[in-house]
Amino acid sequence: MSFYDEYLKYKNFDFNTFFKNITDEDILNTINKDKLDEFDFLKLLSPTAEKYLEEMAVKSNKLSLQHFGKSIILYTPMYLANYCANKCSYCSFNVENKIDRKKLTLEEVEIEAKNISKTGLKHILILTGESKSKTPVSYIKDCVKVLKKYFDSICIEIYPLEEDEYKDLVSAGVDSLTIYQEVYNEDIYDKVHILGPKKNYKFRLDAPERGCRSKMRSVNIGALLGLFDFRIEAFMSGLHGYYLQSKYLDVEISFSLPRIRPYIGSPIDIHNVNDKNLVQIMLALKLFMPYAGINISTRESADFRENLIPLGVTKMSAGVCTEVGGHSQSNTSSSQFEISDIRSVSEIAISLEEKGYQPIFKDWVHL
């Protein structure tokens, strides 16, 4: 069985009619439930539920404190390369874009690692463009061997792999996987992924499960909000996470909520997702899956990220640069997208402490 079978159940679902039939009483009853099913989750994503965000926030804060306490894991991304074989209409790394391309040597990887480790961070997310020829698994494995000397947790955000390839990287020292479906609507997915291996919808959809089977400690998923109706995309993301959490009890499942940021390339149709919409998604996810983590990146502004923390955030990026070699080199590449929160690791850590939260630089050791 694949999550694709679950997706098909709702591919032609009449979401508009469902939302129109939701009453205020439905929302209040759902908020007061101890355990939600998928239709309860969908109710909390409805327009009607927008009137009850405060009530949802109170419940979300309670659940977050109960399961995660007042602590936030900090990490930073490190871009190994920005070569890509895909033509995706929403991404600066698009193979046809005339941008500065770069791939770090192992010596440069070590320099980047040393600079990042000086901030105290012990969690790192390594990223590449989606080019298996330029950045093969063997190269990523060699990079991991270098990074293991400096970091206790190494997460990958790269092109989707076969299960044996994930296992190979786990053996090398990778413990976590981040991979976004980008957009769950299959027709929109086909439209925005014009050329390249990423056009294979189902292979990407099944990648998180292959990661779970390969014994990743944690798997982080999500949709790129803005490519389609946010209510439907959030619903499918939540169902995907619930499917994985129910099937792989030893894997920590978490969600990211990235909104499209300015990028290099052609304009596309953007479905607006405002701050209130993002808050609703986050609260609905927390009430539906209280044990799941929620990651808020520097795509969002500093003030907005800080306001989100009590609502269920468990992980935040800090000291971010989306350029290859951006943590140590002057001859960096073009960035993947513009960030909003440009604060350093120490600035974010101090801000968390002032709010009564503990910034976590290291929460486990890879033996």
C-alpha positions as CSV (number, residue, x, y, z in Angstrom):
1,M,0.0,0.0,0.0
2,S,1.1,3.6,-0.7
3,F,-0.1,6.9,0.5
4,Y,-1.2,7.4,-3.1
5,D,-4.1,5.1,-2.4
6,E,-5.2,7.5,0.4
7,Y,-4.7,10.4,-1.9
8,L,-7.0,8.9,-4.5
9,K,-9.8,8.6,-1.9
10,Y,-9.9,12.4,-1.8
11,K,-8.8,13.4,-5.3
12,N,-12.3,14.2,-6.4
13,F,-13.8,15.0,-3.0
14,D,-16.2,17.9,-3.0
15,F,-14.4,20.1,-0.5
16,N,-16.5,23.2,-1.2
17,T,-19.7,21.5,-0.3
18,F,-18.2,20.0,2.8
19,F,-17.0,23.4,4.0
20,K,-20.4,25.0,3.3
21,N,-22.1,22.6,5.6
22,I,-19.8,23.2,8.6
23,T,-21.5,25.0,11.5
24,D,-20.1,26.9,14.5
25,E,-21.3,24.1,16.7
26,D,-19.3,21.6,14.6
27,I,-16.1,23.6,15.2
28,L,-16.6,24.0,18.9
29,N,-17.4,20.3,19.3
30,T,-14.3,19.4,17.3
31,I,-12.0,21.6,19.4
32,N,-13.2,19.9,22.6
33,K,-12.6,16.4,21.3
34,D,-9.6,14.4,22.7
35,K,-8.9,12.7,19.5
36,L,-9.7,13.9,16.0
37,D,-10.3,11.9,12.8
38,E,-9.6,13.2,9.3
39,F,-13.0,14.9,8.9
40,D,-12.5,16.7,12.2
41,F,-9.2,17.9,10.9
42,L,-10.8,19.1,7.7
43,K,-13.4,21.0,9.7
44,L,-10.7,22.9,11.5
45,L,-9.3,23.9,8.1
46,S,-12.7,25.3,7.0
47,P,-13.6,29.0,6.6
48,T,-16.0,28.6,9.5
49,A,-13.1,27.7,11.8
50,E,-11.4,31.0,11.1
51,K,-13.7,32.5,13.8
52,Y,-12.3,30.2,16.4
53,L,-8.6,30.5,16.0
54,E,-8.3,31.8,19.6
55,E,-10.0,28.7,21.0
56,M,-7.8,26.5,18.8
57,A,-4.7,28.4,19.9
58,V,-5.4,27.8,23.6
59,K,-5.8,24.0,22.9
60,S,-2.7,23.9,20.7
61,N,-0.6,25.7,23.3
62,K,-1.7,23.2,25.9
63,L,-0.9,20.2,23.7
64,S,2.4,21.6,22.7
65,L,3.5,22.2,26.3
66,Q,2.2,18.7,27.3
67,H,4.2,16.9,24.6
68,F,7.2,19.1,23.9
69,G,7.6,21.5,26.9
70,K,9.0,25.0,26.4
71,S,11.9,24.0,24.2
72,I,12.8,24.7,20.5
73,I,15.4,22.8,18.5
74,L,17.6,25.1,16.5
75,Y,19.4,24.1,13.2
76,T,20.7,25.7,10.1
77,P,20.7,24.6,6.4
78,M,23.9,24.1,4.5
79,Y,23.7,24.1,0.7
80,L,26.2,21.7,-0.9
81,A,25.3,22.5,-4.5
82,N,22.6,24.2,-6.6
83,Y,22.9,22.1,-9.8
84,C,19.5,20.8,-10.9
85,A,18.1,18.6,-13.7
86,N,14.5,19.8,-13.2
87,K,12.5,22.6,-14.8
88,C,10.2,23.7,-11.9
89,S,8.4,26.9,-12.5
90,Y,8.6,28.1,-8.9
91,C,12.3,27.6,-8.1
92,S,15.4,29.6,-8.7
93,F,17.5,26.4,-9.2
94,N,15.4,25.6,-12.4
95,V,17.8,24.0,-14.9
96,E,17.0,26.7,-17.5
97,N,17.7,29.7,-15.2
98,K,20.9,31.5,-15.8
99,I,22.2,31.6,-12.3
100,D,25.6,31.1,-10.7
101,R,26.1,27.4,-10.1
102,K,28.4,25.9,-7.6
103,K,29.3,22.6,-5.8
104,L,31.3,22.5,-2.7
105,T,34.5,20.4,-2.6
106,L,35.0,18.3,0.5
107,E,37.6,20.8,1.8
108,E,35.0,23.6,1.4
109,V,32.4,21.4,3.2
110,E,34.7,21.2,6.1
111,I,35.3,24.9,6.2
112,E,31.5,25.5,6.1
113,A,31.1,23.0,8.9
114,K,33.7,24.6,11.1
115,N,32.1,28.0,10.7
116,I,28.6,26.7,11.5
117,S,29.8,24.7,14.5
118,K,31.3,27.8,16.0
119,T,27.7,29.0,16.6
120,G,27.0,26.1,18.9
121,L,24.6,24.3,16.6
122,K,24.7,20.5,16.5
123,H,21.8,20.0,14.1
124,I,22.4,20.6,10.4
125,L,20.2,20.3,7.3
126,I,22.2,19.6,4.1
127,L,20.6,20.5,0.7
128,T,21.4,20.1,-2.9
129,G,19.6,20.9,-6.2
130,E,18.1,17.8,-7.8
131,S,20.9,16.6,-10.0
132,K,21.9,13.0,-9.4
133,S,24.8,13.4,-11.9
134,K,26.4,16.4,-10.3
135,T,25.7,15.4,-6.7
136,P,25.4,11.6,-6.6
137,V,24.7,9.7,-3.4
138,S,28.4,8.9,-3.2
139,Y,29.2,12.6,-3.0
140,I,26.5,13.2,-0.4
141,K,27.9,10.3,1.6
142,D,31.4,11.7,1.5
143,C,30.0,15.0,2.7
144,V,28.2,13.3,5.6
145,K,31.5,11.7,6.7
146,V,33.0,15.1,7.0
147,L,30.0,16.7,8.8
148,K,29.8,13.9,11.4
149,K,32.9,15.3,13.0
150,Y,31.0,18.5,13.8
151,F,27.3,17.7,14.1
152,D,25.3,15.2,16.1
153,S,22.3,15.2,13.8
154,I,22.4,15.4,10.0
155,C,19.3,15.8,8.0
156,I,19.1,15.6,4.2
157,E,16.9,17.6,1.9
158,I,17.8,16.3,-1.6
159,Y,16.2,14.6,-4.5
160,P,14.1,11.5,-3.7
161,L,16.1,8.2,-3.4
162,E,15.4,4.5,-3.6
163,E,15.1,2.8,-0.2
164,D,18.6,1.1,-0.4
165,E,20.1,4.6,-1.1
166,Y,18.4,6.0,2.0
167,K,19.7,3.1,4.0
168,D,23.2,3.7,2.7
169,L,23.1,7.3,3.9
170,V,21.6,6.3,7.3
171,S,24.6,3.9,7.7
172,A,26.9,6.8,6.8
173,G,25.4,9.0,9.6
174,V,22.2,10.6,8.3
175,D,19.4,10.4,10.8
176,S,16.6,12.6,9.3
177,L,14.9,13.3,6.1
178,T,13.1,16.4,4.9
179,I,11.2,16.1,1.6
180,Y,8.3,18.2,0.4
181,Q,5.7,17.0,-2.1
182,E,5.5,20.7,-3.1
183,V,1.9,20.3,-4.2
184,Y,-0.4,17.3,-3.6
185,N,-2.9,18.2,-6.4
186,E,-1.7,15.9,-9.1
187,D,-2.7,18.1,-12.0
188,I,-1.0,21.2,-10.6
189,Y,2.0,19.1,-9.8
190,D,2.3,18.1,-13.4
191,K,1.8,21.7,-14.6
192,V,4.5,23.3,-12.4
193,H,7.1,20.5,-12.8
194,I,7.7,20.9,-16.5
195,L,10.7,18.7,-17.2
196,G,13.1,16.5,-15.3
197,P,12.9,13.5,-12.9
198,K,10.9,15.5,-10.4
199,K,7.9,15.2,-12.8
200,N,7.4,11.7,-11.4
201,Y,4.6,12.5,-8.9
202,K,4.3,9.1,-7.3
203,F,8.0,8.4,-6.8
204,R,8.3,11.7,-4.9
205,L,5.1,11.0,-2.9
206,D,6.4,7.6,-1.7
207,A,9.9,9.0,-0.8
208,P,9.0,9.8,2.9
209,E,7.8,6.2,3.4
210,R,11.0,4.9,1.9
211,G,12.8,7.1,4.3
212,C,10.8,5.6,7.2
213,R,11.5,2.1,6.1
214,S,15.2,2.9,5.9
215,K,15.2,3.7,9.6
216,M,15.4,7.4,9.5
217,R,14.9,8.8,13.1
218,S,12.7,11.6,11.8
219,V,10.9,12.5,8.6
220,N,9.7,16.0,7.9
221,I,7.1,16.7,5.1
222,G,4.9,19.5,3.8
223,A,3.5,21.4,0.8
224,L,4.8,24.6,-0.7
225,L,1.9,26.8,0.3
226,G,0.7,29.0,-2.6
227,L,0.8,26.5,-5.4
228,F,-2.9,25.4,-4.8
229,D,-5.8,25.9,-2.4
230,F,-4.1,26.0,1.0
231,R,-7.0,24.2,2.8
232,I,-6.8,21.2,0.5
233,E,-3.0,21.1,0.5
234,A,-2.9,21.3,4.3
235,F,-5.4,18.5,4.5
236,M,-3.4,16.3,2.3
237,S,-0.2,17.1,4.1
238,G,-1.9,16.2,7.4
239,L,-3.3,12.9,6.0
240,H,0.2,12.1,4.7
241,G,1.8,12.7,8.1
242,Y,-1.0,10.7,9.9
243,Y,-0.5,7.8,7.5
244,L,3.3,7.7,8.2
245,Q,2.9,8.2,12.0
246,S,0.3,5.4,12.2
247,K,2.4,3.0,10.2
248,Y,5.9,3.8,11.5
249,L,5.6,4.2,15.2
250,D,9.4,4.5,15.8
251,V,9.8,7.5,13.4
252,E,9.3,11.1,14.5
253,I,7.0,12.8,12.0
254,S,7.0,16.6,11.6
255,F,5.6,19.2,9.3
256,S,7.1,22.3,7.6
257,L,4.8,25.1,6.4
258,P,6.8,27.0,3.7
259,R,5.1,29.7,1.8
260,I,6.4,30.7,-1.6
261,R,9.1,33.5,-1.4
262,P,10.5,35.6,-4.3
263,Y,12.6,33.5,-6.7
264,I,14.4,33.8,-10.0
265,G,12.2,32.7,-12.8
266,S,8.9,33.1,-14.6
267,P,5.8,34.2,-12.8
268,I,3.2,31.6,-12.0
269,D,-0.3,31.6,-10.6
270,I,0.0,32.0,-6.8
271,H,-2.8,31.1,-4.4
272,N,-2.5,33.7,-1.6
273,V,-1.8,32.3,1.9
274,N,-1.9,35.1,4.4
275,D,-0.6,35.0,8.0
276,K,-4.1,34.1,9.4
277,N,-4.3,31.2,6.9
278,L,-0.8,29.9,8.1
279,V,-1.9,30.1,11.7
280,Q,-5.0,28.1,11.0
281,I,-3.1,25.4,9.2
282,M,-0.6,25.1,12.1
283,L,-3.3,25.0,14.8
284,A,-5.4,22.4,12.8
285,L,-2.3,20.2,12.4
286,K,-1.4,20.4,16.1
287,L,-4.9,19.5,17.2
288,F,-5.0,16.6,14.7
289,M,-1.5,15.3,15.4
290,P,-0.4,16.6,18.8
291,Y,2.7,14.4,18.8
292,A,4.0,15.7,15.5
293,G,6.7,18.4,15.3
294,I,6.2,21.7,13.5
295,N,9.1,23.6,11.9
296,I,8.9,27.3,10.9
297,S,11.7,28.5,8.7
298,T,13.3,31.9,8.0
299,R,10.9,32.3,5.0
300,E,8.8,34.0,7.7
301,S,9.6,37.3,9.4
302,A,11.3,37.4,12.8
303,D,8.2,38.9,14.5
304,F,5.8,36.4,12.9
305,R,8.0,33.5,13.9
306,E,8.1,34.6,17.5
307,N,4.3,35.0,17.6
308,L,3.9,31.4,16.3
309,I,6.2,29.8,19.0
310,P,3.5,29.3,21.7
311,L,1.1,27.8,19.2
312,G,3.1,24.6,18.7
313,V,6.5,25.3,17.0
314,T,9.1,22.7,18.0
315,K,11.9,23.5,15.6
316,M,13.3,26.7,14.0
317,S,16.1,27.5,11.5
318,A,18.7,30.1,12.5
319,G,21.6,31.9,11.0
320,V,20.3,30.9,7.6
321,C,21.9,31.4,4.1
322,T,20.4,29.8,1.0
323,E,23.6,30.2,-1.1
324,V,26.1,27.4,-1.7
325,G,29.1,28.3,0.5
326,G,27.2,31.1,2.2
327,H,28.5,30.4,5.7
328,S,32.1,30.8,4.8
329,Q,32.9,32.0,1.3
330,S,32.8,35.3,-0.6
331,N,32.3,33.6,-4.0
332,T,29.0,32.1,-3.3
333,S,26.3,31.0,-5.7
334,S,22.8,32.3,-6.4
335,S,20.4,31.7,-3.6
336,Q,17.3,29.4,-3.8
337,F,14.9,32.0,-2.4
338,E,14.9,35.1,-0.3
339,I,14.7,34.7,3.4
340,S,12.9,37.1,5.8
341,D,14.4,36.4,9.2
342,I,18.1,37.2,8.9
343,R,19.0,37.0,12.6
344,S,22.0,35.1,13.8
345,V,21.9,31.9,15.9
346,S,22.8,33.8,19.1
347,E,20.1,36.5,18.4
348,I,17.4,33.9,18.0
349,A,18.6,31.9,21.0
350,I,18.5,35.1,23.2
351,S,15.0,35.9,21.9
352,L,13.8,32.4,22.8
353,E,15.2,32.7,26.3
354,E,13.5,36.1,26.8
355,K,10.2,34.4,25.9
356,G,10.8,31.7,28.5
357,Y,11.8,29.0,26.0
358,Q,14.9,26.9,26.0
359,P,16.9,26.9,22.7
360,I,18.1,23.3,22.1
361,F,21.4,23.0,20.2
362,K,21.7,19.3,20.7
363,D,18.9,16.9,21.6
364,W,20.4,13.5,20.8
365,V,23.6,11.7,19.9
366,H,24.1,9.4,16.8
367,L,25.9,6.3,18.2
